[in-house]
């Protein structure tokens, strides 16, 4: 095992230097062995083994590969859930870290290795201190990236088997320096929808366009017309993004193809806006197809809902973070991200708060989902201390 640098941020009496070094060791091990959606068998096994060694009750296989560790203290019945995601991305790591990925085409480019390490560190600290009164469920979730592992855990009875009064999530954020956090009540991350439009016309020779029903021209019209939904149908005060991300048609220079495909994504924070966009997309697709003499089919899928923090729980999280880091280091006016997060499914079932943890500064310039990204170990103490203080505050004896 490689040597671990001194990683503790000073001033956190809740997390010792030894605890910080152990978290770094755990993170580096998870980083070296990344596993993607619902394949997190080694990661889940390591987490379960550590949780059991801390003295927690452990259940595995929830939502396929999810893990829940339960810790009880005192006689209280109040319960909260703390969630970390475990999965990596389908991405080839390009850095030269001593603990770089050993799995070709997979890497922890979103910092989920850090999320797991911080929650493990908090679990061990709380198991040793028992300075709270109630129940904490440590939720290690699979498949956050695109596959909705939170929904799978919920469908597997997560909150029926492990009841909570509130649930809390934490994600590293390179745009904030270490020692800062950001959150607020209301939407903090946007909903994520995807769509596919399939066009079918009459193909033929490129020199004889009068004899075909050209799907490429119809495709081009749709790329332009779909943008008018946001600019001309949605209230300008409602933030929305509609992006065409894939355009497929044709196979050579002199043939007008018979089929074409468009794919893309829509980001929004409102179910009413979502309904408007889908309805208008269907109208636009049908009318462009009619005008161009081609056939068209639209599939529109709801993926992740908006991540919406409840007011009381967000205020509580802000107070805890401010007590830990100082009020000046808590950003409550940070704009929501157009990115999406399947923690939203948990917030649809229980009140709670999702927050961003600063990991930027120094050499940590690569953004999330970048082939050189590496979670900043200096933030491990901050995240673990936040979890510990959140539990001790909400479940105060």
Secondary structure as UniProt FT lines:
FT   TURN            10..11
FT   TURN            13..14
FT   HELIX           17..32
FT   TURN            37..38
FT   HELIX           41..53
FT   TURN            54..55
FT   STRAND          57..62
FT   TURN            63..65
FT   STRAND          66..73
FT   STRAND          79..85
FT   TURN            98..99
FT   TURN            104..105
FT   HELIX           112..129
FT   STRAND          134..141
FT   HELIX           149..155
FT   TURN            156..157
FT   HELIX           158..161
FT   STRAND          166..177
FT   TURN            178..179
FT   STRAND          181..182
FT   STRAND          186..189
FT   STRAND          191..200
FT   STRAND          204..205
FT   TURN            206..207
FT   HELIX           209..211
FT   HELIX           215..232
FT   TURN            236..237
FT   STRAND          241..249
FT   TURN            253..254
FT   STRAND          255..256
FT   STRAND          259..268
FT   HELIX           271..292
FT   STRAND          295..304
FT   STRAND          307..309
FT   HELIX           311..325
FT   HELIX           327..329
FT   STRAND          330..331
FT   HELIX           343..349
FT   STRAND          352..361
FT   TURN            362..363
FT   TURN            368..369
FT   TURN            371..372
FT   HELIX           377..379
FT   HELIX           380..394
//
